[in-house]
Amino acid sequence: MYLTTEKKKEFFKTYGKSEQDTGASEAQIALFSYRISHLTEHLKLNKKDFGTQRSLLKLVGKRRRLLDYLKDIDIERYRAIIKSLNLRR
């Protein structure tokens, strides 16, 4: 499995306040970004996997909504997460 419990805890510890802070916007954005990159690599090899393609588009939309929310709430946290994850906007 590409996403283990330890890997998730690492994301939540790095981008959230603690390992149990699963609701932090930054932690969720980081987790979505990791999953998006994994699905993108999968789709490069399996071009006709339309179920995965749909899942990828849904994840991108979720991440976009979270980023918009974070931008409205606290612009500095938004800029920090964009810079740390190397996302373009």
C-alpha positions in Angstrom: 0.0 0.0 0.0 1.4 3.4 -1.0 -0.1 5.3 2.0 0.6 3.7 5.4 -0.6 4.9 8.8 3.0 6.0 9.6 3.1 8.1 6.5 -0.2 9.8 7.3 1.0 10.5 10.9 4.1 12.0 9.4 2.1 14.4 7.3 -0.1 15.4 10.3 2.9 15.9 12.5 4.7 18.0 9.9 1.9 20.2 8.7 -0.6 20.0 11.7 -0.1 20.7 15.4 0.4 17.1 16.3 -0.1 13.5 15.0 -3.7 13.6 16.1 -4.4 16.9 14.4 -6.1 15.4 11.3 -8.4 18.4 10.7 -5.7 21.0 10.1 -6.2 22.4 6.6 -2.4 22.4 5.9 -2.2 18.7 6.8 -5.2 17.8 4.6 -3.7 19.7 1.7 -0.4 18.0 2.1 -2.1 14.6 2.2 -4.2 15.4 -0.8 -1.0 16.6 -2.7 0.7 13.3 -1.9 -2.3 11.3 -3.1 -2.6 13.4 -6.3 1.1 12.8 -7.2 0.6 9.1 -6.7 -2.5 9.0 -8.9 -0.8 11.1 -11.5 2.1 8.6 -11.8 -0.5 5.8 -12.0 -2.3 7.5 -14.9 0.9 8.0 -16.8 1.2 4.2 -17.0 -2.5 3.4 -17.3 -4.0 6.0 -19.6 -7.4 4.4 -19.9 -8.1 4.0 -16.2 -11.1 6.4 -16.1 -12.1 5.5 -12.5 -8.7 6.7 -11.3 -8.9 9.7 -13.5 -12.3 10.7 -12.0 -10.8 10.2 -8.5 -7.9 12.4 -9.3 -10.2 15.2 -10.5 -12.2 14.9 -7.3 -9.1 15.1 -5.2 -7.8 18.2 -7.1 -11.2 19.9 -6.5 -11.1 19.1 -2.8 -7.6 20.5 -2.5 -8.5 23.6 -4.5 -11.5 24.2 -2.1 -9.3 23.8 0.9 -6.7 26.2 -0.5 -9.4 28.7 -1.2 -10.7 28.4 2.3 -7.3 28.8 3.8 -6.6 31.9 1.6 -9.8 33.5 2.9 -9.1 32.7 6.5 -5.3 33.4 6.8 -3.3 34.5 3.8 0.0 33.9 5.5 -0.7 30.2 6.2 -1.9 29.9 2.6 1.4 31.3 1.3 3.4 29.1 3.6 1.7 25.9 2.5 2.0 26.8 -1.2 5.7 27.4 -0.7 6.4 24.3 1.3 4.6 22.0 -1.1 5.8 23.8 -4.3 2.3 24.2 -5.6 1.7 26.7 -8.4 -1.2 29.1 -8.2 
